[in-house]
């Protein structure tokens, strides 16, 4: 089913650029790679709102929304986008785990995604869970063709670009995933080894300063909690939101390098990103690994796993104790 909004855009523009031509015109201001030397925009992990609006009907593009707020997709989404619910579609709902191979395969086939598809993920709250989606996709071998919409819903709506309420209809794919990789995911034992100085890696805690210090256990209103407050020994704190501009776009590679270098993170050592349940830290994982090219893993167990573990070292700068007032 052709999307009316995209047809109107094509009529105004005269003709819709083919994907290969459109990608070639995407600015290369934000590039990925260890040396920031990837000047080919097709290799960029980000796409702009301008590019996406020109490519809403491109055959090899799939647009996927992964938002935090329930119902935001139904109230209006980017034309042609499909909805993915992070806490049911991207995870196993009983065991605390990412979607298993069968579930992930069924999801990706339903979305019409294959290895030659350009997948554009976006969402609310500056792409929190869109980045989580990119992290899950990457574990099953979908990496370079998976992009984030720079600025997410926030920028798209601020620019008054088209929204739709209709469900997209796409042909199912025959996608077969690679075996889930463990290279992008840190486990409890990994972070405990770092906390005990048995492994020379860095832990980047991207929670708020009050969570990091132990003044609060979690942001107000959340349901996933830990018994203890504080942070993993040896970790440094750079709140995830510092990587984002006021309009929701991700800062330039030079700004990002300076931001993390100020906390002692420069890519010379492997990095583990951590937060409360792994969602905010997946955003920082995306920035570090996909934009800066640093070796990074996301610890999705995060503080709700580590802070509930028995007998592990904890740093609590605020002096709060379990059961204290």
Beta strands, then each sheet from edge to edge (+ up, - down):
strand 1: 46-47
strand 2: 61-65
strand 3: 82-83
strand 4: 91-92
strand 5: 97-98
strand 6: 118-122
strand 7: 146-149
strand 8: 202-205
strand 9: 236-237
strand 10: 271-274
strand 11: 296-299
sheet 1: 1+ 7+ 6+ 2+ 3+
sheet 2: 4+ 5-
sheet 3: 9+ 8+ 10+ 11+
end
